[in-house]
């Protein structure tokens, strides 16, 4: 997924993709830093539950490469 970094659209696309992948509400994913940078820091509310899902997804991605 690519989005032009204009008026926060790329950041919104990143949050939407992560929310969809984790099956998590977009409102529970916050951009903490990196608004205009390539490196981002996100906070996932109730992240303890999301951490299990995220770890499983990362494991799948690593095994696929």
Beta strands, then each sheet from edge to edge (+ up, - down):
strand 1: 29-33
strand 2: 41-44
sheet 1: 1+ 2-
end
